[in-house]
Amino acid sequence: MKVLQVINSLRSGGAEKLIVDTCAKFSEKGLKVDVLLLDGVETGFLKKLKANKNVNILYLGKENNIYNPFLIFKIKSFFKNYDIIHAHLFPTLYWVGFANLLNLKKHNIVLTEHNTTNRRRKLFLFKALDKIAYNQFNKIITISDAVDDNLKNHLGEKFKPKFIKIYNGINLEAINLAKPYKKEDLHFSDADKLIIQVSSFTPQKDQKTLIKAISKLPNNFKLILVGKGPLEASCKQLANELGITDRVHFYGVRNDVPQLLKTADVVVLSSFYEGLSLSSIEGMASGKPFIASDVPGLTEVVENAGVLFEKEDDNQLKKIIIELFDNNSYYNDITKACLKKSQLFDINIMVDNYHNLYKTLH
C-alpha cells in the first residue's frame, strides 16, 4: 500500500510535526508513505524528514503561494501513483478535495481535521465551499472531542458517517529519553524558576496572558517562549512595556524541545482554542506540572491531570504558578497525574489506528 501525505509545508506547527513523526513510525511498519508539500521551503522539520531515507519528499514549489487554486491540477497528477491520499490543513484540504472532484476515476482520500474552529466557518461562501470540499473525502479524521463536535455541527447531519475520531499522539520514548540541560547552560541560575510555553505566535495562541502573569511574579521567575509567528513582535513589545524584557526569553523554533521541557520547572500552554495540542501532551509527558487554558481542545486533554485556568485570566494563572512552587506535595501530585494521562496519547496507538483505517479503504 502506498500513501501520500499532503500538507501546506513543514513550517512550525503541530500538524507539521505529526507528519514528520508518523512517517518514521509508518516506515517501521513497512508502509510506504511519501509526503507532498505545497511549499517546500527549507525548515527544521523538513531537514528532519529528509533524514528518513524511506520517505520520498515531493514539492509543488519553493516559497510557493499555497492559496493558488491552480495547484489543484498539479496535485491531481499525483493521485494515480498512490492507494491513499491523506490531506492536512487548509487550503490543502480544498485542493485535494477539488482535485478528486475533477478526476474521472475517484481515489481514496482522507482528511485529518486539526483545528477546533476557523474564520471560514463564519462566512457564507466558505461554508458552502467547505461542504463541497469535505464531501469529496471518504473519511474525515477528527483529533479530539471538541474538533469532532464543532465540525459535525458545521457540516451537518449527512456528513456524520464520514467521521472517525483518532487522537493525536507523541513519541513518548523521545520525551522519556531526553536529558535536561543545566540551567547555567541556558544562562540561568539555579535560583531561577523557569516557566516554558511551546507554541507558534498565531492568533489562536495567547502568550500575552502568560507574559502578564510573569510580570506579577517575583523577579526570579523567568519565561521561555519557543516558536515563531506573526504575533511574536507584539509579544516582545508587551514584555518591554511591562519592564520584563530581561525575564522573557524568545527562543524561536527549536529542535531540542524535549530537553527544554525537562529543564523548565513548569510547562504552560495559554491559548484561545486548540485541536488536540501536541505541545500539551509533550508538556504533560515531560515530568513537570502542566498548566493550560480551560478552552476547547485543551480541557479534555488536561482535566483530571494538569491544572486549568480561565482563558485570559493572568491573575489566576499567577496564583496557580505560586501554589505549585509553594506546595511541593501539590507539585508532585500534578506531575504524576500528567505523566499518567500522557500515556493515553502514545504515537504508536495513533499510527495503528491510522494504519487500520487505511486498510479498510484499500
Summary of the structure (lengths in Angstrom):
residues: 362
radius of gyration: 20.8
end to end distance: 7.6
largest distance: 66.3
contacts: 1224
relative contact order: 0.12
helix: 46%
strand: 18%
